Amino acid sequence: MAELDARRHGFHVAIENLQHDFNIGSVVRTANAFLASEVHIVGRRRWNRRGAMVTDRYQHIRHHADATALRAWAGGQQLPILGFDNVEGSVPLELTELPERCILLFGQEGSGLSAEAHLACDEVIAISQFGSTRSINVGAAAAIGMHAWIRTHAVVSDVSGGSATRSTR
């Protein structure tokens, strides 16, 4: 973990855990793949680790009792919270400039961000969709959000063997 800590990116990922969402493990695994600074579990402390495929051992995971507690922690760290939800008034991800230091917040599978989480956000972002479905899986949405951050801020110096190396700017 110390080796990864020396190279971690400036974004954090948070996901609400209101109903023991089975997608949290997938979000943790993807956060590890993109070298997120930390993963924040908001709500219930227990979550299904199977989808993380043991990557939770290499990823800092912090728990917050609710979105208000996440907001308080983020304020102390001077990190804006960018919620992802396809609701009226949200800004398309494709038209959003993600800050280098931020928290990307994702809601519960099915219901999206809770009302409390919406209040904690500095901005709410939607991933544009063009087909007949009205939403995508929260694990997929988190991967898209994290990769959008990577495309903007990560410096990729080598992709040999399927693994990128981040160089310092």
N, C-alpha and C positions, 0 to 999 in steps of 0.2 A: 504494500500500500504506500510506503514512503516513496518509492520510485515513481508511482503514479501521482502522488501529491506534488511532486516537484514540477509536474507538467500540466496540472489540471487547468481547465478553462474557467472563464469568469461567470458562466451561467450556472444557475441552480435549477433543479426541477422539483416541483411540488405536485402532489396528487392527493385529492380528497379521498378518504377512506371512510365513507359513511355506512356502507353496507357490506364490508369485507370483499371488496372488488378483486376478482381474480386477475385483473389486468395489471395490478401494481407490480408484480414480478417482472412482467414484460417491460414496463417503464424503467424499472431499476436496471435491467439488463441493457437496455438501449442507452440509458444515462452513463453506464460504464463504458459502452462502446464509443460514445462521443466524449468521454472524459469530463463529465459534469463535475462541478465543484462539490455539490452535495445533492442528495435526494431528501425531500421533506415529505413525510407522511402526515397528512392533516386529518385529524379525527381519530378513529379507532387505532389503537396501538398495534394490534395483531393484524397481520396480512399474510397472504398465501405466498410463500417464498419459492414455490416450485418453478414458477415462470422465470425467476431470476437466474436459474441455472448456476447457482453458487457465486454469481458476480456480486451479490450483496456483501461478500467478504472483502471485496476490493473497493467498495463504494461507501463513502460517508453517508449515513442515514440518520436524520434528525426527526424527532416526533414533535408535533404541535397539537395541542388539544383541540383547537378549532382555527378557523380562518382569522379570527381576531388575534390569536396568539402568533400566527404566522406573520400577520401585518406588523405587530409590535416588534418581532424579531427582525424582520426585513427593514423596518425603519431604523433600528439601531445599527444595522449594517449598511445603510444608505443604498438599499437595493430596491428598485422598482419591481412591482409585481405585475406581470403581464398574463392575464387570464386568457385561456383559449376556449371559446364557446361560439357556436354559430347562432347567435341571437341578434335581434334587431339592435342597431347602433354599434355593433362590433365593426372593427376596421379589418379589411382583408389583409391577410398575412403578406400577400404579394405586394402590398402598398405600404408595408410597415418596415421601419428601420429598427431592428432589435438592438438595444444598447449592449455594450460589451460586458457590463456587469448587470445581471438581472435575475429574477426568478420567473420561470415559465410555469404557470399554474394550470393544471388540468383537473377537470371535474370527474364525477362518478360516471361510469359507463351507463348510458341510457338517459340519465337526467341532466348531465352536464354539470356546470358549476352551480353550487348552491347559492341562494340569495346572499348569505353571509360572505361567501367567497367573492361574489360580484362586488360587494361593498369594499372588500379588501384590495381590489385591483386598481392599479393606476391606469390601466388600459385593458380593453377586452378585444381580442383578435379572433377572426374567423378564418378558417382554411377554406378557400373557394372550392366549391364542388359543382359539377356540371351534369351529373347523371340524375337518375330518378330517386336515389336514396337521399334522405335529409341529413344523415350524419355518418361519420366513419368511426370505427373502433377507437377507443381512447388510447390504446397502445400505439396504433398507427398514427393518430393525431400527435401524440407526444414525439414520435420519431420524426415526423414532418417538421414540427416546431424546433426540435433540437438541431435537425440538419439545416434548417434555415439559419440558425445562429452560426453553425459551423461554416456555412458558405459565406457568411458575412465577415466573421472574425478569426477563424482558424487559419494558420499559415501551414499549408501542407507542403512538406519538402520531399517526401518519398512515399510511394504507395507500393513498393515492392512486396511481394508475398501477401498482399491483401491487407496490410496493416500500415496505416499512415503514421508518420513521425511529425510531431508538431515542433516547429522551430520558433524561437522567440523573435518577436518583431523588433 
